[in-house]
Amino acid sequence: MDKDVVDFVSIYCPETDRCYYVRPGAHGTSVTLRITPSRNGQQAGVLFADSYRELPIQPLVGS
């Protein structure tokens, strides 16, 4: 994917019946969103899916 031409990616999760929105340029080659907390309680470096529920608002180029 050319991250320069994609503003965001919408991810549908059938387990939660929700969509999550990710800016490709903010991540490396892949992204993993957690829908449940880890069993060992790790939070550092964890991307919780609920943090990605809102469509990212980006100003239009030239605005």
Order of alpha helices (4+ residues) and beta strands (2+ residues): beta-beta
